[in-house]
Amino acid sequence: MFERLAADAVIDVILSDERQAKDLMENFRGVTGHIVALSSQDVYRAYGVLLGSEPGLPQPTPLTEESEVRTKLHPYKPEQMRMVRAAFSWITDDYDKIPVERTVLNDPQLPGTVVRLPMVYGPGDPLHRLFPIIKRIVDGRPAILLEAKYGSLRLPRGYVENVAAAVALAATSPKAAGRIYNIATQEQFSELEWAQKIGQAMGWKGAVISVPKDQAPEHIQTSMNTDQDWVVSSTRIREELGFVDPVPLDGALARTIEWERANPPAVNPAQFDYAAEDALLEQLRSQGAGSEMI
């Protein structure tokens, strides 16, 4: 006869929809005293405003665990879901973390904790989030062009080892039961500042240049509502549980750059239309336009 499994805590890293969350809680009642569910900061209404799926004015930031969540479920279009599923095969057609969170936090018998993750970068990142900047630097580009309003946008990020440490802390702390925690870097840089910091870490001497949308080549334009920032506060987990990032920014960037260079993804040439970028750079030079220099 097999002895029944017992665990102090169970962490579910691939919950996709409400049905899966209900199965999780049902199957682990009596097996563990604590469920930790990994969620996403895409639950916030601000994210829906950023995508254009939520109406109304931009939401105030920084976003805290008490900020409004989306009013509309399933914010991703079918083509977006196909792209995301190519990287994350566990995502279902009914993907939405909002009903997942409600199910985990409202079980009367099994305490739950929700950890809302940012954009996670670092070794193993299936989306290769920093690669477009790294590739341009490796390719010897004299400048990196960013659509101006996208360049000023601040998005929540977290280095993979730091995110893992925060999840482990939430799983092992009795204070975490029934709580929601955001994970993100304390200082959240704009996309232009991120490009500059990557350049500095790689010893690059080029320029990061912001250009108006009507001048930007199509491949660097964004369809997002860039009037909405997506700055997320991680104060709660730092104050309540005493979380401190174990890996500083310079170490995180160095490890990520090394991994991205050793493990480049398949490249879509349309994303790196250097001819179009060079044409705009020449136009800017002829106009005597300024730039943000590293």
N, C-alpha and C positions, 0 to 999 in steps of 0.2 A: 504494500500500500504506500502510495507516494505521500510525503508530508506536504501540506499545502504551502504554497509560496507565501512569504511574509516580507514586507518591505517598509522601511521607515517612510519613504516617499517614492512616488512614481512621477517621472517627468515625461510628458508626451510632447515630442518635438514636431510631429507631423499631423496635428489635428487640422482638418480642412473644413469640416461642416458640422452642422448640429447633430446629425445622426451619429457621426463618429464620436462626438463628445458624449452623447447619451450612452453609447456602448461602453466608452471608457469608464464612466462613473458607475455604471451597473456592474461591470466586470471586476472592478477593484474595491467595491464595498466589502469590508471585512478582510481585505488583503493588505491594505495600507491605511495609514492615518492621514495621508496628505497627498494631494494631486497638484502638480505644477504643470500648467498648460502654457506652451509658447504661443503667443499671439503676435500681432503686428500693429505698428502704428498707422497702418492703413485704415484702422477702425475710426479714426477721428474725422469729424465733419470737415475739418480743414483740408484733409486729403481729398475728399470728394470735391471741394471747391477748387483745389489745385488741378484735379483731373477734368473738371467741368461737368461732373455728374451730379453735383449738388448746387442748387440755386442760391442766390444771396451774396451779400458782401463778404469779403475775406474775414475769417475768424481771427480773434486776437491770439497772439502768441507771446511767450512760450506756452505750448500745450502742456497741461498737467493731466494727471489721471482722472481729474474731475471735469475736464473739457468735454464739450459736446461730441458725441459720436455721430456717424453718418445717419441720415434719416432714410437713406435708400440702401437696400442690401444689394450684393452682387454688382460692385461698381465697375468691373472690368468687361470690356467688349470681347466678343468671341475671338477676334484676332489677337487681342492682348492675352487672353487665356491660353491660346495655343503657344504663344511665345514663352509665357511663364512656365507652362507645363513641360516645355522642352528642357528646362533647367531643373524644375522641381516636379518629378513624375508623380509624387503623392497628391498633388492638387486635384480635387474633383471638380465636376461641373457646378456643384453647389457651393463652391468655396466662398466662405465669408466667416471672418473671425468674430463678428459681433454675436451671433447666436452661440458660437462655441464658448465665448466668455460667459454669457448668461447661464449656460448649462453648468459650467464648472463652478461658478460662484454661488449658485442657488441650490445646490444639492443639500438637503437637510441632514444627511447622514455622513457625508464625506467632505471634510474641509478642502477647499481649493484655493490656489493662488494663480493669478494670471500675470505673465511677464510679457510686456509689449516690446518687441524687438524693433530696432532701427534698420537702416540699410547696412547690412553686415559686410565688411570688406576684410581681406586678408587671404592667406594661403587657403586654397580650396574653394574660393568664391566661384560658384558656377556661373554667375553673371559677369565676372571679370570687370567689376565696376570701375576700377582705376586704369584699366588697360588702354582706353582711347588716349588718355593723356600720356601714359608711359610710352606707347608706341610712337607717338609724334616726336617725343624727345629722343627715343632711340633712333628714329629715322632722320634725326638731325634737322628738324624743322626750326626755322629761325624765330617763329612765332606760333602761338596757339590762339586761335580765334574763338571767342564765345559770344553768342547773342547776348546783348547787354543785360536785358532783364533776367535771362537765365543765369548769367554770371553773378548777379547780385542775390540770387535765390539761395536760401540756407536750408539744407535738407539734413535730417537726423542720420548720423552714422555711428557705427561702433566697430572696433576692431574685434575680430573673431575670438581671440583669447580672453579679452575683457568681457565680452558678452557671455561667454561660457562661465567665467568666474562669477558673474552676477546671477546667472541662473542657478548655479550650485549654491550660492549663498541663500537665495530665496527658497531652495529646496530643503535646506538644513536649518533654517531659522524658525522657531515656534511663532515668532512675531508675524510671520508672513501669511499665516492662514487667513483667508478671506480678503486678502489685499490684492491690489493691482499695482504693478511697478513698471515704469518706463525705464528702458536702458538706452543711454546715448552718451556721447562725449559731453563733458561739461561745457566746453567752448565749441560752439557750432559755427564753422566757417562758411563763407559763401563759396559757391562753385569756383569763382575766380580765385579766391584765396586757396582753395584746395589745389587747384592747378599750380599755383605759385609754390606751395609747400612741397608738392611732388617734384617740381623742377629744382627747388633748392636741395632736396634730398638726393637728387641725381646729379648735382653739380652743373645743371643746365644754365646757360647764360642768356637764353632767349627772352622774349616778351610774351606776356599774356594780354591780349587786346580785346576789349569789349567793343562790339559793333552793333549799331541799330538793326532791328529785325529786317527793315526794308533793304538793308545792304547785305545782310548775312547770306552766305550760300545756303541753299535749301537743306543740305545735309547737316548743318549745325543749328537749324531752327527748331524750336520746340512748340508743340501745340498746347502745352500746359498753361493754365492761368497763373502767370508768374507774379500777379499782384498778391497771391497768397503765399506767404512764407510757411515753412513746415518745421519750425523750431520746436523742439520737444525738451521739456525739463526732466532731468533724472534726479532731482533733489530728494524725492521721497525715499528711494532705495539707499541713497547715500546717508541721509539723516536717520532713518528708522533702523536700517540694518548695518550701517557703517561701511557701505561699499566704497572701495577705492580701486581705480583702474590699475591692475598689476603691470601693464605694459604701457609705457609713455608713448606719446605720439611719434617721436623720432624712431623709436624701435619698431613700432607698428608699421610705419611707412617703409622702413628699410626691409623688413621681412616680407611685406607685401610686394614691393618692387622686385625683390629677388625672385619670388615665386612667379609673379606675372611674366617676368622675362624668361624664366625657364619653362613656363607652361602657357604659351600664348594660345588663345582660342582661334578657331577658324575666322578669317577676316572677310567681312563684306566690303569690297573695294569702294562701294558707294559711300561708305561712312568716312572714307579717307580720300576725298576728292581734292588732292593737293593742287591740281591745276586751278580749280575754282578758288581755293584759298590764296594761291599765289597771285591770281588776278586781282583779288580784293586788296591784298597787301600792297601791290603796285599802285592801285588806285589811292589807297590811304597815304602812301609815300608822296604821291604827286600832289595830294591835298595838304600835306604837312600835318596829318592827323597825329594826335598824341596817343600814348599807350600807357598801360599799366606795366611797369617793368619789374622783373624779379630783382 
